[in-house]
Amino acid sequence: MKIGFTLDEKIFNKITQSELLSYAKKLGVSSVEISPDKNILPKNTYYEIAKLCSELEIDINFHVPYFADSFLYEIMNFTEYKKEIKTKYEDLISMIVDIQNIICKSSTLIIHGASYDDAKEKNTALYNTLNFLNWILNFLDNKNIDLNLALETLNKNENVIGNSREDIQYNLNKFRGSKLGICLDICHDAFNYYPGKPPLNDDFLSNIIYCHIHGINIEKSISHISLKESDIDFKTYINFLIDKQYNNILNLELLVSYCGENYLNNLFGDIEFIRNF
């Protein structure tokens, strides 16, 4: 199992990219996850990060930067604004390919299903999700782009395709044999079964190609905090992945917005926590 972490751009006013990546490498990190968008950082900054990662032999994976444009990255809008959304995602994939050419590695892009306002819209959201996945998977194949897609398990309290294992499995079944797999967000998945225990022996787990992990404060309804501050213990999940010889990324998805001034201490502490399993 390889340890990764989400590269939160907000921390660059506290530590340089080089310092952060170099220290993380010393702690045993082998991957970072970035959400590239020119509205967040200049393209050249992402390319500089890629060069640093190449020198340090750190892989790069990607997450759709929903925070950069909540409308054009939102695939619920795919049917009505197909041309605009295709252009937005083609620009994202172009930047990803540029980064891949620097690091000379394949990678995974984490995506969410379509969001919806209420239960009456779920079928429309499912249709838009399937329609979008069909387009982007064909686009990647036609362009011969070495990029896997991982549909993320999300929080049951959010109206979004992917807030249950059943949603994820339904979409996966429609694209068997494709580049689509599962991003198991351990925190969301565990919370969706809480206070019960999630099943860790079903077919769903055999399709995992990527994992997120972060803490959760249930009372405050916040996540993306340190594992050590979490109301749910994820040791069973981590041991399960180790027992099943999971060889892909376990990505720490801590965010500055929720960790505040403790972000770096939380991140480095959680890296060591996972490394010691």
C-alpha positions in Angstrom: 0.0 0.0 0.0 1.3 3.4 -1.0 0.7 6.5 1.1 -0.4 9.7 -0.6 -1.8 13.1 0.4 -3.9 15.8 -1.1 -1.8 18.9 -2.0 -3.8 21.8 -0.6 -2.7 25.0 -2.3 -3.7 27.1 0.7 -0.7 25.9 2.7 1.8 27.4 0.3 1.8 30.6 2.3 3.3 28.6 5.2 5.7 26.3 3.5 7.2 26.1 0.0 6.3 23.4 -2.4 9.8 22.0 -2.4 9.9 21.9 1.5 6.5 20.2 1.7 7.2 17.5 -0.9 10.8 16.8 0.3 9.7 16.3 3.9 6.7 14.2 2.9 9.0 12.0 0.8 11.2 11.5 3.9 8.2 10.4 5.8 7.4 7.7 3.3 4.9 9.4 0.9 5.0 8.1 -2.7 2.1 10.1 -4.2 0.3 13.4 -4.1 -3.2 14.3 -5.3 -3.7 17.6 -7.0 -6.8 19.4 -8.5 -5.3 21.5 -11.3 -7.2 24.5 -12.6 -5.8 27.7 -14.0 -8.3 29.7 -11.8 -6.5 28.3 -8.7 -2.9 28.4 -9.7 -1.1 29.3 -13.0 -0.4 26.3 -15.2 3.4 26.8 -14.8 3.0 26.3 -11.1 1.5 22.9 -11.6 4.3 22.0 -14.0 6.9 23.1 -11.4 5.2 20.8 -8.9 5.3 18.0 -11.4 9.1 18.6 -11.9 9.7 18.5 -8.2 7.6 15.3 -7.9 9.6 13.7 -10.8 12.9 14.5 -9.1 11.6 13.1 -5.8 10.1 10.0 -7.5 6.6 11.0 -6.2 3.6 9.9 -8.3 0.8 12.4 -9.1 -2.9 11.6 -9.1 -5.8 14.0 -9.7 -9.1 15.1 -8.4 -11.7 17.1 -10.4 -11.3 20.7 -9.0 -15.0 21.2 -8.2 -14.2 24.2 -6.0 -12.7 26.0 -9.0 -15.9 26.0 -11.0 -18.9 24.5 -9.3 -21.1 24.8 -12.4 -19.0 23.6 -15.3 -17.4 20.7 -13.4 -20.9 19.7 -12.1 -22.0 16.8 -14.3 -25.7 17.3 -13.3 -25.5 20.0 -16.0 -24.0 17.7 -18.6 -27.1 17.3 -20.8 -28.1 21.0 -20.9 -24.5 22.4 -21.1 -22.8 19.6 -22.9 -20.5 21.6 -25.1 -19.3 23.9 -22.3 -18.7 21.0 -19.9 -16.9 19.0 -22.5 -14.6 21.9 -23.1 -14.0 22.4 -19.4 -13.0 18.7 -18.9 -11.0 18.6 -22.1 -8.9 21.5 -20.7 -8.5 19.6 -17.4 -7.4 16.5 -19.2 -5.0 18.5 -21.4 -3.3 19.8 -18.2 -3.2 16.3 -16.8 -1.5 15.0 -19.9 1.1 17.8 -19.7 1.8 16.8 -16.1 2.0 13.1 -17.1 4.5 13.9 -19.7 6.7 15.5 -17.0 6.5 12.7 -14.5 6.3 9.9 -17.2 3.7 8.0 -15.1 0.1 6.9 -15.6 -2.4 8.3 -13.1 -6.0 8.3 -11.7 -8.6 11.0 -11.8 -11.1 11.1 -8.9 -14.6 12.1 -9.9 -18.0 12.6 -8.2 -21.4 11.6 -9.6 -24.0 14.2 -10.4 -25.5 16.3 -7.5 -29.3 16.8 -7.2 -31.6 18.9 -5.1 -34.1 16.3 -3.9 -35.1 12.6 -4.4 -37.3 13.4 -7.4 -34.2 14.4 -9.4 -32.1 11.3 -8.6 -33.0 9.5 -11.9 -32.0 12.6 -13.9 -28.7 12.8 -11.9 -28.1 9.1 -12.6 -28.8 9.6 -16.3 -26.4 12.6 -16.5 -23.7 10.6 -14.6 -23.9 7.7 -17.0 -24.0 10.0 -20.0 -21.0 11.9 -18.8 -19.0 8.7 -18.0 -19.8 7.3 -21.4 -18.4 10.4 -23.1 -15.3 10.8 -21.0 -14.3 7.1 -21.1 -14.7 7.2 -24.9 -12.7 10.4 -25.1 -9.8 8.9 -23.1 -9.9 5.8 -25.3 -10.1 7.7 -28.6 -7.2 9.9 -27.5 -5.2 7.0 -26.1 -4.8 8.8 -22.8 -3.3 6.6 -20.0 -5.7 7.9 -17.3 -8.0 5.8 -15.0 -11.2 7.2 -13.5 -12.2 6.5 -10.0 -15.9 7.2 -8.9 -15.8 8.3 -5.3 -18.0 7.0 -2.5 -19.6 10.0 -0.9 -21.5 11.0 2.3 -25.0 9.6 2.7 -26.3 13.0 3.8 -25.4 14.6 0.4 -27.8 14.4 -2.5 -25.3 13.0 -5.0 -24.8 9.9 -7.1 -22.2 7.9 -5.1 -23.6 8.4 -1.6 -24.1 4.7 -1.4 -22.2 1.6 -2.5 -25.3 0.7 -4.6 -25.0 3.9 -6.6 -21.3 3.2 -7.3 -21.8 -0.4 -8.2 -24.7 0.4 -10.6 -22.5 2.8 -12.5 -19.5 0.4 -12.5 -21.7 -2.4 -13.9 -22.5 -0.2 -16.9 -18.9 0.2 -17.9 -17.3 -3.2 -17.2 -13.9 -3.6 -18.7 -13.3 0.1 -19.0 -10.9 2.5 -17.2 -13.5 3.1 -14.5 -13.0 1.9 -10.9 -13.9 2.9 -7.4 -12.3 5.5 -5.2 -13.2 4.2 -1.7 -13.4 7.2 0.6 -13.0 5.3 3.9 -14.4 8.1 6.0 -17.6 8.5 3.9 -18.1 4.8 3.6 -17.7 4.2 7.3 -20.0 7.0 8.2 -22.7 5.7 5.8 -22.9 2.5 8.0 -22.3 4.2 11.3 -22.9 3.2 14.1 -22.9 -0.2 12.4 -20.0 -1.8 10.8 -19.5 -1.7 7.0 -19.2 -5.1 5.2 -15.6 -5.7 4.2 -15.9 -8.9 2.2 -18.2 -8.1 -0.7 -17.6 -7.8 -4.4 -17.8 -4.0 -4.2 -14.3 -3.9 -2.6 -12.7 -5.9 -5.4 -13.1 -2.9 -7.7 -11.2 -0.4 -5.6 -8.4 1.3 -7.5 -7.8 4.2 -5.1 -8.6 5.2 -1.6 -9.2 8.4 0.4 -9.0 8.6 4.2 -9.6 11.5 6.6 -11.1 12.1 10.0 -14.7 13.1 10.8 -16.3 15.0 13.6 -19.9 13.7 13.6 -21.4 16.3 15.9 -20.1 19.2 13.9 -20.7 17.5 10.6 -17.2 18.2 9.4 -14.6 15.9 7.8 -11.2 16.2 6.2 -9.6 16.5 9.6 -6.8 14.4 11.3 -7.4 10.7 11.7 -6.3 11.2 15.4 -9.3 13.6 15.9 -11.8 11.4 14.2 -15.0 10.0 15.9 -14.7 6.9 13.8 -11.7 4.5 14.0 -10.5 3.3 10.6 -8.0 0.7 11.8 -10.2 -2.1 10.6 -10.3 -0.7 7.0 -6.5 -0.2 6.9 -5.8 -3.7 8.2 -8.3 -5.0 5.6 -6.5 -3.3 2.8 -3.2 -4.6 4.1 -4.5 -8.2 4.4 -5.9 -8.0 0.9 -2.5 -6.8 -0.4 -3.9 -3.6 -1.7 -1.0 -2.1 -3.7 -2.5 1.3 -4.8 -2.8 4.6 -3.1 -4.2 5.4 0.4 -4.5 9.2 0.1 -4.8 11.4 3.2 -7.4 14.0 2.2 -6.8 16.6 4.9 -7.8 20.2 4.1 -6.5 23.5 5.5 -10.0 24.8 5.7 -10.9 22.2 8.4 -7.5 21.7 10.0 -6.6 25.3 10.3 -3.2 26.2 11.8 -2.7 22.5 12.7 -2.8 21.3 9.1 0.9 20.5 8.7 1.2 18.8 12.1 -2.0 16.8 11.4 -0.8 15.8 8.0 2.7 14.7 9.0 1.3 12.9 12.1 -1.3 11.0 10.1 1.4 10.0 7.5 3.5 8.5 10.3 0.3 6.9 11.8 -0.4 5.0 8.6 3.2 4.2 7.9 3.4 2.4 11.3 0.7 -0.2 10.4 
